[in-house]
């Protein structure tokens, strides 16, 4: 099987607390480690997405929604 986990690739977390969230692969470990004897990856993602912004909103409201 080819190596499909590459750094910089956007992935979707499937299990756990952050399931359904988007993340980016920071580092992939193809050979595994002593505690995880399988290929896995270190990912970084956003905890909460920014809310929807429309043209009718003021600058203060846009700034609050874009935290």
PDB file of N, CA, C, O and CB in Angstrom:
ATOM      1  N   UNK A   1       0.842  -1.183   0.000  1.00  0.00           N
ATOM      2  CA  UNK A   1       0.000   0.000   0.000  1.00  0.00           C
ATOM      3  C   UNK A   1       0.887   1.247   0.000  1.00  0.00           C
ATOM      4  O   UNK A   1       1.896   1.299   0.703  1.00  0.00           O
ATOM      5  CB  UNK A   1      -0.958  -0.002   1.223  1.00  0.00           C
ATOM      6  N   UNK A   2       0.506   2.240  -0.787  1.00  0.00           N
ATOM      7  CA  UNK A   2       1.300   3.461  -0.885  1.00  0.00           C
ATOM      8  C   UNK A   2       1.173   4.328   0.349  1.00  0.00           C
ATOM      9  O   UNK A   2       0.275   4.149   1.171  1.00  0.00           O
ATOM     10  CB  UNK A   2       0.892   4.250  -2.098  1.00  0.00           C
ATOM     11  N   UNK A   3       2.097   5.274   0.460  1.00  0.00           N
ATOM     12  CA  UNK A   3       2.070   6.191   1.604  1.00  0.00           C
ATOM     13  C   UNK A   3       1.126   7.341   1.260  1.00  0.00           C
ATOM     14  O   UNK A   3       1.403   8.131   0.358  1.00  0.00           O
ATOM     15  CB  UNK A   3       3.516   6.725   1.954  1.00  0.00           C
ATOM     16  N   UNK A   4       0.029   7.428   1.974  1.00  0.00           N
ATOM     17  CA  UNK A   4      -0.973   8.447   1.667  1.00  0.00           C
ATOM     18  C   UNK A   4      -0.997   9.567   2.699  1.00  0.00           C
ATOM     19  O   UNK A   4      -1.578  10.622   2.445  1.00  0.00           O
ATOM     20  CB  UNK A   4      -2.341   7.814   1.573  1.00  0.00           C
ATOM     21  N   UNK A   5      -0.372   9.357   3.871  1.00  0.00           N
ATOM     22  CA  UNK A   5      -0.327  10.406   4.897  1.00  0.00           C
ATOM     23  C   UNK A   5       0.916  11.256   4.679  1.00  0.00           C
ATOM     24  O   UNK A   5       2.037  10.808   4.923  1.00  0.00           O
ATOM     25  CB  UNK A   5      -0.331   9.793   6.335  1.00  0.00           C
ATOM     26  N   UNK A   6       0.708  12.486   4.219  1.00  0.00           N
ATOM     27  CA  UNK A   6       1.820  13.392   3.962  1.00  0.00           C
ATOM     28  C   UNK A   6       1.602  14.674   4.748  1.00  0.00           C
ATOM     29  O   UNK A   6       0.463  15.121   4.880  1.00  0.00           O
ATOM     30  CB  UNK A   6       1.963  13.690   2.444  1.00  0.00           C
ATOM     31  N   UNK A   7       2.661  15.277   5.272  1.00  0.00           N
ATOM     32  CA  UNK A   7       2.511  16.538   6.015  1.00  0.00           C
ATOM     33  C   UNK A   7       1.884  17.626   5.147  1.00  0.00           C
ATOM     34  O   UNK A   7       2.212  17.766   3.969  1.00  0.00           O
ATOM     35  CB  UNK A   7       3.873  17.013   6.542  1.00  0.00           C
ATOM     36  N   UNK A   8       0.983  18.388   5.746  1.00  0.00           N
ATOM     37  CA  UNK A   8       0.303  19.463   5.030  1.00  0.00           C
ATOM     38  C   UNK A   8      -1.035  19.060   4.444  1.00  0.00           C
ATOM     39  O   UNK A   8      -1.789  19.921   3.992  1.00  0.00           O
ATOM     40  CB  UNK A   8       1.175  19.966   3.942  1.00  0.00           C
ATOM     41  N   UNK A   9      -1.351  17.767   4.440  1.00  0.00           N
ATOM     42  CA  UNK A   9      -2.615  17.298   3.877  1.00  0.00           C
ATOM     43  C   UNK A   9      -3.745  17.519   4.878  1.00  0.00           C
ATOM     44  O   UNK A   9      -3.578  17.283   6.075  1.00  0.00           O
ATOM     45  CB  UNK A   9      -2.520  15.804   3.487  1.00  0.00           C
ATOM     46  N   UNK A  10      -4.893  17.973   4.384  1.00  0.00           N
ATOM     47  CA  UNK A  10      -6.066  18.190   5.234  1.00  0.00           C
ATOM     48  C   UNK A  10      -6.787  16.863   5.407  1.00  0.00           C
ATOM     49  O   UNK A  10      -7.042  16.154   4.434  1.00  0.00           O
ATOM     50  CB  UNK A  10      -7.021  19.271   4.626  1.00  0.00           C
ATOM     51  N   UNK A  11      -7.115  16.532   6.650  1.00  0.00           N
ATOM     52  CA  UNK A  11      -7.789  15.270   6.963  1.00  0.00           C
ATOM     53  C   UNK A  11      -9.016  15.540   7.823  1.00  0.00           C
ATOM     54  O   UNK A  11      -9.194  16.642   8.343  1.00  0.00           O
ATOM     55  CB  UNK A  11      -6.827  14.293   7.684  1.00  0.00           C
ATOM     56  N   UNK A  12      -9.846  14.537   7.965  1.00  0.00           N
ATOM     57  CA  UNK A  12     -11.032  14.602   8.802  1.00  0.00           C
ATOM     58  C   UNK A  12     -10.844  13.628   9.957  1.00  0.00           C
ATOM     59  O   UNK A  12     -10.559  12.451   9.735  1.00  0.00           O
ATOM     60  CB  UNK A  12     -12.327  14.276   7.987  1.00  0.00           C
ATOM     61  N   UNK A  13     -10.999  14.105  11.179  1.00  0.00           N
ATOM     62  CA  UNK A  13     -10.843  13.246  12.356  1.00  0.00           C
ATOM     63  C   UNK A  13     -12.108  12.399  12.482  1.00  0.00           C
ATOM     64  O   UNK A  13     -13.216  12.934  12.489  1.00  0.00           O
ATOM     65  CB  UNK A  13     -10.589  14.095  13.666  1.00  0.00           C
ATOM     66  N   UNK A  14     -11.944  11.081  12.583  1.00  0.00           N
ATOM     67  CA  UNK A  14     -13.086  10.171  12.575  1.00  0.00           C
ATOM     68  C   UNK A  14     -13.524   9.702  13.954  1.00  0.00           C
ATOM     69  O   UNK A  14     -14.693   9.363  14.137  1.00  0.00           O
ATOM     70  CB  UNK A  14     -12.766   8.989  11.744  1.00  0.00           C
ATOM     71  N   UNK A  15     -12.622   9.671  14.926  1.00  0.00           N
ATOM     72  CA  UNK A  15     -12.971   9.117  16.228  1.00  0.00           C
ATOM     73  C   UNK A  15     -12.589  10.073  17.343  1.00  0.00           C
ATOM     74  O   UNK A  15     -11.730  10.939  17.178  1.00  0.00           O
ATOM     75  CB  UNK A  15     -12.292   7.768  16.435  1.00  0.00           C
ATOM     76  N   UNK A  16     -13.245   9.896  18.482  1.00  0.00           N
ATOM     77  CA  UNK A  16     -12.876  10.660  19.669  1.00  0.00           C
ATOM     78  C   UNK A  16     -13.630  11.960  19.827  1.00  0.00           C
ATOM     79  O   UNK A  16     -14.650  12.202  19.183  1.00  0.00           O
ATOM     80  CB  UNK A  16     -11.430  10.946  19.643  1.00  0.00           C
ATOM     81  N   UNK A  17     -13.100  12.777  20.694  1.00  0.00           N
ATOM     82  CA  UNK A  17     -13.740  14.042  21.062  1.00  0.00           C
ATOM     83  C   UNK A  17     -13.866  15.008  19.880  1.00  0.00           C
ATOM     84  O   UNK A  17     -14.841  15.754  19.784  1.00  0.00           O
ATOM     85  CB  UNK A  17     -12.958  14.704  22.177  1.00  0.00           C
ATOM     86  N   UNK A  18     -12.888  14.992  18.994  1.00  0.00           N
ATOM     87  CA  UNK A  18     -12.879  15.919  17.864  1.00  0.00           C
ATOM     88  C   UNK A  18     -13.323  15.262  16.560  1.00  0.00           C
ATOM     89  O   UNK A  18     -12.910  15.698  15.486  1.00  0.00           O
ATOM     90  CB  UNK A  18     -11.495  16.502  17.690  1.00  0.00           C
ATOM     91  N   UNK A  19     -14.147  14.233  16.630  1.00  0.00           N
ATOM     92  CA  UNK A  19     -14.597  13.556  15.419  1.00  0.00           C
ATOM     93  C   UNK A  19     -15.451  14.500  14.579  1.00  0.00           C
ATOM     94  O   UNK A  19     -16.275  15.252  15.099  1.00  0.00           O
ATOM     95  CB  UNK A  19     -15.388  12.279  15.769  1.00  0.00           C
ATOM     96  N   UNK A  20     -15.234  14.441  13.282  1.00  0.00           N
ATOM     97  CA  UNK A  20     -15.950  15.304  12.356  1.00  0.00           C
ATOM     98  C   UNK A  20     -15.261  16.631  12.110  1.00  0.00           C
ATOM     99  O   UNK A  20     -15.726  17.418  11.286  1.00  0.00           O
ATOM    100  CB  UNK A  20     -17.322  15.551  12.864  1.00  0.00           C
ATOM    101  N   UNK A  21     -14.160  16.901  12.806  1.00  0.00           N
ATOM    102  CA  UNK A  21     -13.445  18.169  12.628  1.00  0.00           C
ATOM    103  C   UNK A  21     -12.336  18.002  11.595  1.00  0.00           C
ATOM    104  O   UNK A  21     -11.808  16.907  11.398  1.00  0.00           O
ATOM    105  CB  UNK A  21     -12.858  18.665  13.975  1.00  0.00           C
ATOM    106  N   UNK A  22     -11.996  19.107  10.941  1.00  0.00           N
ATOM    107  CA  UNK A  22     -10.896  19.100   9.988  1.00  0.00           C
ATOM    108  C   UNK A  22      -9.584  19.339  10.721  1.00  0.00           C
ATOM    109  O   UNK A  22      -9.542  20.045  11.728  1.00  0.00           O
ATOM    110  CB  UNK A  22     -11.109  20.166   8.892  1.00  0.00           C
ATOM    111  N   UNK A  23      -8.516  18.743  10.205  1.00  0.00           N
ATOM    112  CA  UNK A  23      -7.184  18.911  10.790  1.00  0.00           C
ATOM    113  C   UNK A  23      -6.145  18.836   9.675  1.00  0.00           C
ATOM    114  O   UNK A  23      -6.449  18.424   8.555  1.00  0.00           O
ATOM    115  CB  UNK A  23      -6.905  17.827  11.886  1.00  0.00           C
ATOM    116  N   UNK A  24      -4.925  19.236   9.992  1.00  0.00           N
ATOM    117  CA  UNK A  24      -3.812  19.189   9.046  1.00  0.00           C
ATOM    118  C   UNK A  24      -2.735  18.280   9.625  1.00  0.00           C
ATOM    119  O   UNK A  24      -2.412  18.374  10.809  1.00  0.00           O
ATOM    120  CB  UNK A  24      -3.245  20.623   8.755  1.00  0.00           C
ATOM    121  N   UNK A  25      -2.181  17.401   8.798  1.00  0.00           N
ATOM    122  CA  UNK A  25      -1.120  16.504   9.256  1.00  0.00           C
ATOM    123  C   UNK A  25       0.159  17.315   9.453  1.00  0.00           C
ATOM    124  O   UNK A  25       0.641  17.962   8.523  1.00  0.00           O
ATOM    125  CB  UNK A  25      -0.890  15.337   8.240  1.00  0.00           C
ATOM    126  N   UNK A  26       0.704  17.277  10.669  1.00  0.00           N
ATOM    127  CA  UNK A  26       1.951  17.966  10.992  1.00  0.00           C
ATOM    128  C   UNK A  26       3.128  17.021  10.772  1.00  0.00           C
ATOM    129  O   UNK A  26       4.121  17.397  10.149  1.00  0.00           O
ATOM    130  CB  UNK A  26       1.935  18.487  12.453  1.00  0.00           C
ATOM    131  N   UNK A  27       3.018  15.797  11.281  1.00  0.00           N
ATOM    132  CA  UNK A  27       4.092  14.807  11.168  1.00  0.00           C
ATOM    133  C   UNK A  27       3.460  13.432  11.058  1.00  0.00           C
ATOM    134  O   UNK A  27       2.536  13.108  11.805  1.00  0.00           O
ATOM    135  CB  UNK A  27       5.071  14.879  12.390  1.00  0.00           C
ATOM    136  N   UNK A  28       3.951  12.620  10.130  1.00  0.00           N
ATOM    137  CA  UNK A  28       3.451  11.256  10.021  1.00  0.00           C
ATOM    138  C   UNK A  28       4.527  10.271  10.436  1.00  0.00           C
ATOM    139  O   UNK A  28       5.703  10.459  10.126  1.00  0.00           O
ATOM    140  CB  UNK A  28       2.978  10.961   8.594  1.00  0.00           C
ATOM    141  N   UNK A  29       4.127   9.227  11.132  1.00  0.00           N
ATOM    142  CA  UNK A  29       5.032   8.172  11.587  1.00  0.00           C
ATOM    143  C   UNK A  29       4.589   6.883  10.898  1.00  0.00           C
ATOM    144  O   UNK A  29       3.608   6.261  11.305  1.00  0.00           O
ATOM    145  CB  UNK A  29       5.020   8.023  13.171  1.00  0.00           C
ATOM    146  N   UNK A  30       5.322   6.484   9.845  1.00  0.00           N
ATOM    147  CA  UNK A  30       4.932   5.324   9.042  1.00  0.00           C
ATOM    148  C   UNK A  30       5.278   3.997   9.700  1.00  0.00           C
ATOM    149  O   UNK A  30       4.526   3.031   9.567  1.00  0.00           O
ATOM    150  CB  UNK A  30       5.591   5.396   7.694  1.00  0.00           C
ATOM    151  N   UNK A  31       6.404   3.930  10.410  1.00  0.00           N
ATOM    152  CA  UNK A  31       6.861   2.660  10.978  1.00  0.00           C
ATOM    153  C   UNK A  31       6.235   2.345  12.322  1.00  0.00           C
ATOM    154  O   UNK A  31       6.236   1.186  12.738  1.00  0.00           O
ATOM    155  CB  UNK A  31       8.350   2.674  11.121  1.00  0.00           C
ATOM    156  N   UNK A  32       5.702   3.337  13.011  1.00  0.00           N
ATOM    157  CA  UNK A  32       5.140   3.117  14.334  1.00  0.00           C
ATOM    158  C   UNK A  32       6.188   3.290  15.418  1.00  0.00           C
ATOM    159  O   UNK A  32       7.375   3.449  15.135  1.00  0.00           O
ATOM    160  CB  UNK A  32       4.527   1.736  14.421  1.00  0.00           C
ATOM    161  N   UNK A  33       5.733   3.256  16.667  1.00  0.00           N
ATOM    162  CA  UNK A  33       6.618   3.386  17.822  1.00  0.00           C
ATOM    163  C   UNK A  33       6.410   2.186  18.735  1.00  0.00           C
ATOM    164  O   UNK A  33       5.642   1.280  18.412  1.00  0.00           O
ATOM    165  CB  UNK A  33       6.356   4.720  18.588  1.00  0.00           C
ATOM    166  N   UNK A  34       7.094   2.180  19.875  1.00  0.00           N
ATOM    167  CA  UNK A  34       6.958   1.039  20.790  1.00  0.00           C
ATOM    168  C   UNK A  34       5.563   0.976  21.416  1.00  0.00           C
ATOM    169  O   UNK A  34       5.020  -0.112  21.606  1.00  0.00           O
ATOM    170  CB  UNK A  34       8.018   1.120  21.894  1.00  0.00           C
ATOM    171  N   UNK A  35       4.980   2.135  21.736  1.00  0.00           N
ATOM    172  CA  UNK A  35       3.636   2.116  22.334  1.00  0.00           C
ATOM    173  C   UNK A  35       2.531   2.080  21.285  1.00  0.00           C
ATOM    174  O   UNK A  35       1.423   1.635  21.583  1.00  0.00           O
ATOM    175  CB  UNK A  35       3.447   3.332  23.223  1.00  0.00           C
ATOM    176  N   UNK A  36       2.808   2.543  20.050  1.00  0.00           N
ATOM    177  CA  UNK A  36       1.832   2.460  18.957  1.00  0.00           C
ATOM    178  C   UNK A  36       2.486   1.736  17.787  1.00  0.00           C
ATOM    179  O   UNK A  36       3.096   2.384  16.937  1.00  0.00           O
ATOM    180  CB  UNK A  36       1.330   3.887  18.525  1.00  0.00           C
ATOM    181  N   UNK A  37       2.377   0.409  17.719  1.00  0.00           N
ATOM    182  CA  UNK A  37       3.074  -0.351  16.667  1.00  0.00           C
ATOM    183  C   UNK A  37       2.344  -0.335  15.317  1.00  0.00           C
ATOM    184  O   UNK A  37       2.233  -1.369  14.657  1.00  0.00           O
ATOM    185  CB  UNK A  37       3.257  -1.788  17.116  1.00  0.00           C
ATOM    186  N   UNK A  38       1.857   0.816  14.917  1.00  0.00           N
ATOM    187  CA  UNK A  38       1.169   0.969  13.637  1.00  0.00           C
ATOM    188  C   UNK A  38       1.438   2.384  13.135  1.00  0.00           C
ATOM    189  O   UNK A  38       1.847   3.250  13.908  1.00  0.00           O
ATOM    190  CB  UNK A  38      -0.378   0.692  13.772  1.00  0.00           C
ATOM    191  N   UNK A  39       1.211   2.618  11.853  1.00  0.00           N
ATOM    192  CA  UNK A  39       1.450   3.957  11.315  1.00  0.00           C
ATOM    193  C   UNK A  39       0.370   4.914  11.816  1.00  0.00           C
ATOM    194  O   UNK A  39      -0.814   4.575  11.841  1.00  0.00           O
ATOM    195  CB  UNK A  39       1.479   3.932   9.761  1.00  0.00           C
ATOM    196  N   UNK A  40       0.793   6.105  12.212  1.00  0.00           N
ATOM    197  CA  UNK A  40      -0.132   7.112  12.723  1.00  0.00           C
ATOM    198  C   UNK A  40       0.419   8.495  12.400  1.00  0.00           C
ATOM    199  O   UNK A  40       1.504   8.619  11.832  1.00  0.00           O
ATOM    200  CB  UNK A  40      -0.354   6.947  14.256  1.00  0.00           C
ATOM    201  N   UNK A  41      -0.332   9.534  12.764  1.00  0.00           N
ATOM    202  CA  UNK A  41       0.072  10.893  12.418  1.00  0.00           C
ATOM    203  C   UNK A  41      -0.237  11.858  13.552  1.00  0.00           C
ATOM    204  O   UNK A  41      -1.168  11.654  14.331  1.00  0.00           O
ATOM    205  CB  UNK A  41      -0.623  11.347  11.136  1.00  0.00           C
ATOM    206  N   UNK A  42       0.572  12.921  13.625  1.00  0.00           N
ATOM    207  CA  UNK A  42       0.337  14.023  14.554  1.00  0.00           C
ATOM    208  C   UNK A  42      -0.403  15.095  13.762  1.00  0.00           C
ATOM    209  O   UNK A  42       0.084  15.553  12.728  1.00  0.00           O
ATOM    210  CB  UNK A  42       1.692  14.579  15.182  1.00  0.00           C
ATOM    211  N   UNK A  43      -1.576  15.495  14.245  1.00  0.00           N
ATOM    212  CA  UNK A  43      -2.387  16.466  13.511  1.00  0.00           C
ATOM    213  C   UNK A  43      -2.650  17.708  14.356  1.00  0.00           C
ATOM    214  O   UNK A  43      -2.611  17.663  15.585  1.00  0.00           O
ATOM    215  CB  UNK A  43      -3.714  15.835  13.076  1.00  0.00           C
ATOM    216  N   UNK A  44      -2.915  18.808  13.675  1.00  0.00           N
ATOM    217  CA  UNK A  44      -3.290  20.059  14.334  1.00  0.00           C
ATOM    218  C   UNK A  44      -4.564  20.561  13.673  1.00  0.00           C
ATOM    219  O   UNK A  44      -4.685  20.547  12.448  1.00  0.00           O
ATOM    220  CB  UNK A  44      -2.140  21.132  14.248  1.00  0.00           C
ATOM    221  N   UNK A  45      -5.509  21.002  14.490  1.00  0.00           N
ATOM    222  CA  UNK A  45      -6.774  21.480  13.944  1.00  0.00           C
ATOM    223  C   UNK A  45      -7.316  22.639  14.742  1.00  0.00           C
ATOM    224  O   UNK A  45      -6.693  23.107  15.695  1.00  0.00           O
ATOM    225  CB  UNK A  45      -7.789  20.363  13.906  1.00  0.00           C
ATOM    226  N   UNK A  46      -8.502  23.102  14.335  1.00  0.00           N
ATOM    227  CA  UNK A  46      -9.138  24.189  15.066  1.00  0.00           C
ATOM    228  C   UNK A  46     -10.236  23.623  15.943  1.00  0.00           C
ATOM    229  O   UNK A  46     -10.994  22.745  15.531  1.00  0.00           O
ATOM    230  CB  UNK A  46      -9.703  25.255  14.102  1.00  0.00           C
ATOM    231  N   UNK A  47     -10.310  24.141  17.158  1.00  0.00           N
ATOM    232  CA  UNK A  47     -11.295  23.662  18.123  1.00  0.00           C
ATOM    233  C   UNK A  47     -12.704  24.103  17.734  1.00  0.00           C
ATOM    234  O   UNK A  47     -13.651  23.322  17.826  1.00  0.00           O
ATOM    235  CB  UNK A  47     -10.952  24.166  19.528  1.00  0.00           C
ATOM    236  N   UNK A  48     -12.840  25.357  17.299  1.00  0.00           N
ATOM    237  CA  UNK A  48     -14.156  25.889  16.950  1.00  0.00           C
ATOM    238  C   UNK A  48     -14.032  26.734  15.686  1.00  0.00           C
ATOM    239  O   UNK A  48     -13.134  27.570  15.585  1.00  0.00           O
ATOM    240  CB  UNK A  48     -14.750  26.729  18.122  1.00  0.00           C
ATOM    241  N   UNK A  49     -14.920  26.523  14.730  1.00  0.00           N
ATOM    242  CA  UNK A  49     -14.887  27.254  13.476  1.00  0.00           C
ATOM    243  C   UNK A  49     -15.467  28.658  13.649  1.00  0.00           C
ATOM    244  O   UNK A  49     -16.314  28.866  14.518  1.00  0.00           O
ATOM    245  CB  UNK A  49     -15.654  26.490  12.397  1.00  0.00           C
ATOM    246  N   UNK A  50     -15.022  29.635  12.829  1.00  0.00           N
ATOM    247  CA  UNK A  50     -15.618  30.974  12.887  1.00  0.00           C
ATOM    248  C   UNK A  50     -17.078  30.929  12.430  1.00  0.00           C
ATOM    249  O   UNK A  50     -17.445  30.098  11.599  1.00  0.00           O
ATOM    250  CB  UNK A  50     -14.812  31.967  12.014  1.00  0.00           C
ATOM    251  N   UNK A  51     -17.897  31.809  12.964  1.00  0.00           N
ATOM    252  CA  UNK A  51     -19.318  31.829  12.611  1.00  0.00           C
ATOM    253  C   UNK A  51     -19.538  32.574  11.300  1.00  0.00           C
ATOM    254  O   UNK A  51     -18.649  33.282  10.826  1.00  0.00           O
ATOM    255  CB  UNK A  51     -20.144  32.478  13.733  1.00  0.00           C
ATOM    256  N   UNK A  52     -20.714  32.414  10.720  1.00  0.00           N
ATOM    257  CA  UNK A  52     -21.041  33.019   9.439  1.00  0.00           C
ATOM    258  C   UNK A  52     -21.092  34.541   9.554  1.00  0.00           C
ATOM    259  O   UNK A  52     -21.601  35.087  10.533  1.00  0.00           O
ATOM    260  CB  UNK A  52     -22.376  32.481   8.921  1.00  0.00           C
ATOM    261  N   UNK A  53     -20.554  35.212   8.538  1.00  0.00           N
ATOM    262  CA  UNK A  53     -20.533  36.674   8.498  1.00  0.00           C
ATOM    263  C   UNK A  53     -21.227  37.120   7.218  1.00  0.00           C
ATOM    264  O   UNK A  53     -20.981  36.563   6.149  1.00  0.00           O
ATOM    265  CB  UNK A  53     -19.067  37.231   8.572  1.00  0.00           C
ATOM    266  N   UNK A  54     -22.103  38.137   7.326  1.00  0.00           N
ATOM    267  CA  UNK A  54     -22.783  38.687   6.157  1.00  0.00           C
ATOM    268  C   UNK A  54     -22.401  40.150   5.976  1.00  0.00           C
ATOM    269  O   UNK A  54     -21.813  40.762   6.868  1.00  0.00           O
ATOM    270  CB  UNK A  54     -24.316  38.540   6.293  1.00  0.00           C
ATOM    271  N   UNK A  55     -22.737  40.702   4.820  1.00  0.00           N
ATOM    272  CA  UNK A  55     -22.381  42.086   4.502  1.00  0.00           C
ATOM    273  C   UNK A  55     -23.141  43.088   5.365  1.00  0.00           C
ATOM    274  O   UNK A  55     -22.666  44.205   5.573  1.00  0.00           O
ATOM    275  CB  UNK A  55     -22.649  42.369   3.034  1.00  0.00           C
ATOM    276  N   UNK A  56     -24.311  42.710   5.867  1.00  0.00           N
ATOM    277  CA  UNK A  56     -25.133  43.633   6.654  1.00  0.00           C
ATOM    278  C   UNK A  56     -24.619  43.824   8.080  1.00  0.00           C
ATOM    279  O   UNK A  56     -25.077  44.729   8.777  1.00  0.00           O
ATOM    280  CB  UNK A  56     -26.558  43.136   6.698  1.00  0.00           C
ATOM    281  N   UNK A  57     -23.685  42.998   8.523  1.00  0.00           N
ATOM    282  CA  UNK A  57     -23.180  43.082   9.898  1.00  0.00           C
ATOM    283  C   UNK A  57     -22.164  44.210  10.044  1.00  0.00           C
ATOM    284  O   UNK A  57     -21.435  44.546   9.111  1.00  0.00           O
ATOM    285  CB  UNK A  57     -22.547  41.750  10.318  1.00  0.00           C
ATOM    286  N   UNK A  58     -22.141  44.780  11.240  1.00  0.00           N
ATOM    287  CA  UNK A  58     -21.188  45.843  11.539  1.00  0.00           C
ATOM    288  C   UNK A  58     -19.805  45.290  11.841  1.00  0.00           C
ATOM    289  O   UNK A  58     -19.629  44.082  11.999  1.00  0.00           O
ATOM    290  CB  UNK A  58     -21.678  46.672  12.709  1.00  0.00           C
ATOM    291  N   UNK A  59     -18.819  46.188  11.919  1.00  0.00           N
ATOM    292  CA  UNK A  59     -17.427  45.781  12.151  1.00  0.00           C
ATOM    293  C   UNK A  59     -17.246  45.119  13.509  1.00  0.00           C
ATOM    294  O   UNK A  59     -16.470  44.173  13.643  1.00  0.00           O
ATOM    295  CB  UNK A  59     -16.501  46.984  12.043  1.00  0.00           C
ATOM    296  N   UNK A  60     -17.959  45.611  14.514  1.00  0.00           N
ATOM    297  CA  UNK A  60     -17.838  45.058  15.869  1.00  0.00           C
ATOM    298  C   UNK A  60     -18.351  43.616  15.914  1.00  0.00           C
ATOM    299  O   UNK A  60     -17.733  42.744  16.525  1.00  0.00           O
ATOM    300  CB  UNK A  60     -18.615  45.933  16.882  1.00  0.00           C
ATOM    301  N   UNK A  61     -19.487  43.381  15.260  1.00  0.00           N
ATOM    302  CA  UNK A  61     -20.074  42.038  15.247  1.00  0.00           C
ATOM    303  C   UNK A  61     -19.204  41.068  14.440  1.00  0.00           C
ATOM    304  O   UNK A  61     -19.043  39.909  14.822  1.00  0.00           O
ATOM    305  CB  UNK A  61     -21.503  42.082  14.662  1.00  0.00           C
ATOM    306  N   UNK A  62     -18.647  41.546  13.331  1.00  0.00           N
ATOM    307  CA  UNK A  62     -17.770  40.703  12.510  1.00  0.00           C
ATOM    308  C   UNK A  62     -16.522  40.316  13.300  1.00  0.00           C
ATOM    309  O   UNK A  62     -16.078  39.169  13.240  1.00  0.00           O
ATOM    310  CB  UNK A  62     -17.374  41.433  11.201  1.00  0.00           C
ATOM    311  N   UNK A  63     -15.957  41.267  14.037  1.00  0.00           N
ATOM    312  CA  UNK A  63     -14.765  40.988  14.842  1.00  0.00           C
ATOM    313  C   UNK A  63     -15.059  39.964  15.928  1.00  0.00           C
ATOM    314  O   UNK A  63     -14.221  39.113  16.227  1.00  0.00           O
ATOM    315  CB  UNK A  63     -14.233  42.275  15.471  1.00  0.00           C
ATOM    316  N   UNK A  64     -16.246  40.043  16.519  1.00  0.00           N
ATOM    317  CA  UNK A  64     -16.635  39.108  17.581  1.00  0.00           C
ATOM    318  C   UNK A  64     -16.813  37.694  17.033  1.00  0.00           C
ATOM    319  O   UNK A  64     -16.441  36.719  17.686  1.00  0.00           O
ATOM    320  CB  UNK A  64     -17.934  39.577  18.256  1.00  0.00           C
ATOM    321  N   UNK A  65     -17.383  37.588  15.832  1.00  0.00           N
ATOM    322  CA  UNK A  65     -17.621  36.275  15.229  1.00  0.00           C
ATOM    323  C   UNK A  65     -16.356  35.655  14.635  1.00  0.00           C
ATOM    324  O   UNK A  65     -16.321  34.445  14.406  1.00  0.00           O
ATOM    325  CB  UNK A  65     -18.675  36.391  14.154  1.00  0.00           C
ATOM    326  N   UNK A  66     -15.332  36.443  14.385  1.00  0.00           N
ATOM    327  CA  UNK A  66     -14.104  35.954  13.746  1.00  0.00           C
ATOM    328  C   UNK A  66     -12.981  35.674  14.729  1.00  0.00           C
ATOM    329  O   UNK A  66     -11.818  35.627  14.329  1.00  0.00           O
ATOM    330  CB  UNK A  66     -13.629  36.948  12.732  1.00  0.00           C
ATOM    331  N   UNK A  67     -13.299  35.485  16.009  1.00  0.00           N
ATOM    332  CA  UNK A  67     -12.264  35.243  17.025  1.00  0.00           C
ATOM    333  C   UNK A  67     -11.470  34.000  16.729  1.00  0.00           C
ATOM    334  O   UNK A  67     -10.562  33.654  17.485  1.00  0.00           O
ATOM    335  CB  UNK A  67     -12.882  35.129  18.398  1.00  0.00           C
TER     336      UNK A  67
END
